[in-house]
């Protein structure tokens, strides 16, 4: 919300904020001549009033090809940082020491103007960033949240410095907390088989939703794809003659992933029933919801959690748990680590190596339970 005392004068693409004054009011009354002109705003100050966060979002989408989830998270984190710094700046700067026009109006107002947020981002220091993260830790934020916000700040300031929107990168020595190594919950192979049996039994009633659910689970587990990749699949992306599906992963990278015979059979059955849900809103989407629109991630998560609940002693996992399970079972079956990396669409082999730890952990537990000298 812009302050009433401010006006915005746009000239040659530059935003100048401040009270309106006449040309005569800008003259030095003692000398009767014009006062020295203010320095031309730098690129950093220009960027501060041109929508830093909006420009950053466009950069993440168009140049980095980040997922919408990442874009929303990073935009929220940077905005949180700017508002926090602006609020702190308001509280610690005495009124008589503030620049002309700064923090005009009711000091108790909770609203912070976008221009103040952007100015705070431009003026931030390494101490500011560390204090921001420290305050979140003291308030009980999860380590993963703090680590992501540190990453968002580093990404933002690298971009802002490279494009001249800030004079120097304050995040160069900013270090977030290390994430604790937590092994993902996975199904045992017997549990995975039981889960798919549950989905298959439910599909025997020929209800199109139940038939769809079986196909969804078979494809998630049979290919190891992400839930976001699954819901984005169109009919033309599916090739039942070769048992392959084309998906678009992180960074808008396409890859072709194989699936097995049970998934093919479940997909064929779903395609036979899909027409019962088709509406004018269906388009080319492979998987549809009850109202004929493309199914969304939330619906798929509900389906997986609901069906897993029928498998005794199985951990409560979602679609990503099926992806973890598929990768673990591939490695337990002797698949090469780099093959699994390509199937899962991991940019780094280090990410795929997590599943070797899962397999080793399960091997150790089995050894300790079964070997008489363990």
N, C-alpha and C positions, 0 to 999 in steps of 0.2 A: 504494500500500500504506500503510495507516494505521499510525502508530507505536503500539506496545503501550502506551506511557505515556499515550496520549491517550484521551479518551473524548469522545463526541459527545452533547451534550445538545440536543435540539430543543425549542424552546419558542416558540410563536407564529410558527412558520415561520423562526426564526433559528437558525443553527448556531453554538454556542459551543464552542471547542476549548480544552482545558487540563487540568491535573491535577485530580482530584476533591478538594475540600476541604470540610470541615464548616463550618457557619455560624459556629461559635466560632473556627475558624481564620482567619476573615476579619476578626476584630476586632483592633484595635490593642492589643497586650498592654500597652503603656505607659499608655494612657488607659483601657483596659478598656471601650471603646465601639467601635461599628462604625466601620470605616474608611470614608472617603468612597467612595461607589459609583462604579464605573467608568462612563465615558460610554457612553451607548447607542450600539451599533454603527451606523455610517452605512450607507446603501444600498450604498455601494461595498464595505464589509467584509462585508456580508451576501451580496452577489453573489459575493464571492470564494470563499465556501464552498458555493455552491449550484450549481456546475458552469458556469463561465463559457463554456467552449468548447462544451459541449452546448447552452446557450442560444443561442450565436452560430450554431451549425449550424442550429438550428430557425428562427432569423431569416432566414438565407440561403435556406432552403428555402421557408418559408411566405410571407415578405414580399417577398423579392427575386427569388424564382423562379429562383434560380441553378441551373445544371446540376449533376448529381451529380459530375461531374469537377471543377468549380470548388469545390463544397462540400468535397469530400475534400481538395483542394489547400490551400484556405484554412484548414481545420481543422488540417491537418498543419503548415502554416506557423506558425499561432498557438501550437500546442502546442510546436513546436520553439523558438519565441521564449521561451515561459514556462519550459521546461526549461533552456534556455541561461542565462537570467537567474537562475533558482533555483540552478543549479550554480555560477555565478559568485559569487552571494551567499554560498553555503556556503563557498567557498574564500577569500574576502577578509575575512569578518567573524570577528574573534577570538572564541573560545568564551566568554570571560568578558564580552564585550560584547553577546552575543546575547540577545534577549528570552527570558523564562522558557519553557523547554520547546522552544525552537527548535533544530532540528538535533540532537535527543536521539538517543543510540545511537551506533553505530559510525560514526565520521567517514569511514571508507573505503568505506562502502556506496555502491553506484552507483545504487541506486533512489532516485528523488525522488518524494515523495508528491504526489498531485494538489493537495492543499491548498497545498503549497509553490509549485507551478507557478502556481496562481491568485493567490496572494499576490504573487508576483513580477510577474505581469502587471498587477495593480492598482497596484503601487508603481513601475512602470517610468517612466523619464524619457526625454527626447529623446536625451540622451547614451547611455543604454542601447541605444536602438533603433539609433542610428548605429553604435555599437560592434558590435552584432549583425550588421548588414549588412557592415561593414568586415571583420569576421573571416571571413565567408563569401567575400568577394572574395579575401582573402589565402589562403584554402584552395582557391581555384581554381573556385569555383562560377560557372556561366555567367551572363552578364549578364541573360539572360531570366529565370533562376531568381531572381536577386536582385531584379529589377524586380517580379516577381510577389509575392515575399515582402514587399517594401515596400508593395505595393498591399494585400495581405492585412492587414498591420498597420494601415494607415490605415483600411481598412474596419472592422476590429474595434474600433479605438478610437473611431471616429465613433459606432458603435452603442453601445459601452459607456458613452461619455460622455452620449449622448442619453438613455439609459435609467437613468442614475444609478449605474451599476455601478463607474465610476471617477470620481474627483473632477474631473479635468482631462484633456484630450486631449494626450498627449505627442507625438503624431505629426503635429501641425499643420504643422511645418516639416520633416518627413521627406521627403527626395527620393531616389528610386531612380535607378539608372543608366538612361540612355536606351538603348532597344534599337537595335542597329545595323540600318539599313535593308537588309534582305536580300530580294532578289527571289525569289519562289517559283519552283521548277522547274515548267515546263509542257511539254506536248507540242506539237510542231508539228501543224498540222491533218492533214498526211499521216500523222504518227505515230499520231494519234488514230484515223484511219480504219483504219490497219493493225492497231491493237490490237483494234478492234471486229471486224475480219475474223478475227483469231485466235480471239476468243471465239465467233464465229459458226461457224467451221469445227469447233471442238471440240464445239459443240452439235449438229452433224449426226449424231452417233452416238445421239441420243435418250436419253442418260444424263440423268436429271432434274437432277443436280447441275450438269452442263455447261450445260443449258438455263437453269437458274437463274442461273448465272454470267453468261451472255450478257445476260439481262434486267437483272441488277444493274449491269453496266457500261453498258449502253445508258441506263438510267435515271439513273445517277450523272452521266454525261457529257451526256445529253440535257436534264437539268433543272438541273444544278449544285447539287443538294442536298447537305447534309452526310451523312457516313456514319451519324452518330447518328440523323438524321432518317430515313434510309433503313430502318434495321433496325427502327424503331418503327412503320412503316407497316402498317396493317391492310388487309384486302381491301376493306372498305367505304370506305377513303380513296381508292381508285383509281376513276377514271371514264374508261373506255376510249371512251365515246361522244363525249367532248369532249377527250380527251387531256390530262387534268388530274389532279394528285394533291395531296391535302391533307397537309401535314406540320406537325409541331410543332417549332419552332426554339428558340433560346435565350430564356430568360425565359418559357417556356411559351407563346410567341406562335405562333398558327397562321397559316399562309398557304397559298394555292393556287398551285401552280406548273405551268406547261405543259410538255409534252414532245413529241417529234416522232414521225413515223410509224415509223421504225425501232424506237424504244423501244416503241411500241404493239404492233408485231408480235412483238417479243421477249417482251413481257409476256403477250400472248395465248398464245404457245407455252408459257410457264412455267405459266400457270394450267391448261393442259391436262395438264401433267405433275405439278402440285403434289400431286394426290390420291395419287400413288405414294409420297409421303413423309409423308402425314398420319398422326398418331397422336393419342391422347387428350390429349397435351400441346401440340398445335399451336395450338389456339385460333383466333383470327382473323388471326394473323400472315400477312402476304403472303409473306415469304421465310422458308423453312425450312432447317434444317440436315439432315445425313444422318440424324439420329435423330428428326427430326420436330419438334424444338423451334424456336422463333424463332431465326433466325440472329443471331450477335452481331458486334460491330464487328471483333473480332480475326479472325474467319473471313473477313470481307469484305476486310480488309487483305491477308491471305494470298492471296486470289484475285487481287486487283489486282496485287500485286507479282509473283505467279507468271506472269500473262499478259503483263505489260509486259516481262518478261525475254525474251519471244519476239520483241520488236520491236527490230530492229537499230538501234543508236545512240540509242535512246530513253532519257531519264533514268529512273532507278529511282524512280518515284512511287507513292504510295498513293492511297486514295480522295480525300484532300484535294487531291492533285495534279490529279485529274480535275476537281474543282470549280474550281481555278485555271485549268485549261485551258479549261473551258467559258466562264468569264467573259472570259478573254483573247480567245477566238475570237469571242465575241459583239461585243466592242468593235472587233475588227479588221474585223468584218462591218458595222460602222456603227451598232450599237445605242446608244441613248441611255444615258448613265451612270446616270441615275436609274431607268431601267427595269431595268438590271442590278442596281442596289442592291435594288430590290423583289424581283426574282427570287431573289437570294441571301439575302435576309432580313437585310441589314446594318442595324443601328440607326443608323449614322453613314455619311454619304457619304464621309467621309475614308477609311474602310476600303475602300470600293469603288474609290477613286481609285488605290489601289496597282496595280490592273490596267492603268491608263493608263500607269504607269511601265513596266510589263512590255512593253506594246505599243510604246512609244516606244523602249525599249532594243532591241527586236528590229528596229524600223524603222531605227535607227541602224546596227546591225550589217549589215543588208542593204544599206544605202546605202554603207557603207565597203567592202563586198566587191564591189559591182557598179558603182559610179560611177567613171569614169576620173579624176575630179578630186577624189576623196574624200581 
